[in-house]
Amino acid sequence: MTRLSTLAALSLALSAGAASAQDLSAYNALATNLDGAVQARAQSAQAALTRLDAAQTALGTLAPTLRNQQIVRGLNDAVQGARASLARTPAELEAQVLLARGLMRKALYDQTLAALAAAPENSSAQLRVLAREFGVTGQAAQTLTQSAQGGRLERTAWQLQRAAAARVTAALAATRAEQTTTSYVNLARATSWFTTVQDASGVGTLRVSQFGDALRQLTAGDTAALATSLTTLRQGTAALSRSLATPPSATPAPTDPAGTPDPTPDPGTAPDNTVPTQPDPGTSPDPAPTPAPTTPAAGQLAQAYAALGRAQAAAGHGDAAGARDALAAATQALARVPSPLRDTAAFTGVVGAAEAAQGRSALRVSDVQALIAGLAGAERQAAGQASSALDAASLSTSRWFSGWLRVLVFLLLALATAAPLYLLNLAFGGRNTYWRAIMAGLTLLMLPLMLEGVFGLLGALGDAFGAGALRSLTNLTLSQGAYALPLWALLGAAAIGLMTFGFRGLCEQFGLLGAGSSSKNNTVETATTVDWDEEL
């Protein structure tokens, strides 16, 4: 289950006093890589993981310049949750990134307005980034700059709050009371934008926790309760928009320009810090298991899924050593999962399989995929839901048909492919064009098996002896990743074409196709000895 400890930080504000400037280069890098991870996930989980690694590095640079350390912790949890979501759907990654971006805007909003109050002449760069983040462009951006430079910070805050409120309204309008990916992402987007306006005077009784409740209802498939929550959220957002319809009267710059409360969060408004897992719209209405979000299991499972995602990415490009290191981290996280989940037989099986894979040579992508599927199945069983028998079978199979056994089996099969090809050539020779086409087609059909056997062995030897060049040869097998599927399809198409050409030519020579029998066919029928190589 993917978790983010982010929503608890949404009701936090910055302390009064002098404000240090944020590292805008790190902020921009963090924003670019988070958004880029969402775009890259549609093509490759590995590419998305690379962007998330860059985002984590940028966050490490940005964090020391953020005044609110609870938001820093929330951002760290958000990035880790985004990593864990790589093992699930692209929509879940997008939702996690949206909530992380909401925390970023909240920190930038509070800190920039505090900096404008203290030293407006030194805050123009932050103001430009803030305007871009809120979608304030053109004449509206000029007005925002003029208000800030003129000391009218209440009007500056009003303009930004109004822009964010419009985004909340639009996202809620696009959300339907149905368990779909589109509604899930739009509701997460609304939650993200409400982050920055939750402290506005016109929010009334609207709280971030209400958005979290709606997300959980959507995840659980409780569409009746979701419809009621959406109505409440839309009414509250409409009231907020009405309160922001007119700008505030011109007053001297307040000491707290952001209009934020004391940095100690109000325990009455702190929401449940959970982002529910996105529902699968293609499945039955039975919801995915959603354990209690405040239990310690949630955080440990998120860490385990994140580590398994890193292990899968490493195994996907032949880095078996890196995959084993990530599996070690996943095993440690699984060991800290409390009862009742850890007491189930399915979870015990996953832990045992992870420990076995951690010390396995010739680790492959399918080994890690089986662990991820097994862990998801254990969650479902613990929640009283039906789990996939195929996932359980994959986990069981990966415990014995893997490592050197898999390598040797495919090596023997690769060597065995030479036998039918040799016998075919021995029986019919190689001078006939059609037989050569048939032999070439059979070779292409068996080429994936040959590649798996030869390069699987070389990759395993490289892993055993620490030879990076040999280890990377595993990437030449067609079972390693999605990049090999088009090549496999091309080989299959070429094989079918060659064999069709060859067999059609033979049929024509035998008179089975075309305009009747040829003189050669008569010779074949009457001769006591048939020389296949020359007659065909």
Protein Blocks (a to p, Z undefined) as FASTA:
>chain_A
ZZddfklmmmpccdedddddddfklmmmmmmmmmmmmmmmmmomklmmmmmmmmmmmmmm
mmmmpmblmlmmmmmmmmmmmmmmmmmcfklmmmmmmmmmmmmmmmmmmmmmmmmmmmmm
lmmmmmmmmmmmnopghjllmmmmmmmmnopamlmmmmmmmmmmmmmmmmmmmpccdddf
klmmmmmmmmmmmmmmmmpmklomacfklmmmmmmmmmnopaklmmmmmmmmmmmmmmmm
mmmmpccddddddfblnopacfbdcfklmccddddddddfkbcfbdcddddfkbmklmmm
mmmmmmmmmmmmmmmnopaklmmmmmmmmmmmmmmpccfklmpmklmmmmmmmmmmmmpg
hiafklmmmmmmmmmmmmmmmnopacdfklmmmmmmmmmngcjllmmmmmmmmmmmmmmm
mmmmmmnojmbmklmmmmmmmmmmmmmmmmmmmmmmmmmmmmmnopaklmmmmmmpcklb
mklmmmmmmmmmmmmmmmmmmmmmmmmmnopgcjdjafklmmmmmpmbdcfklmZZ
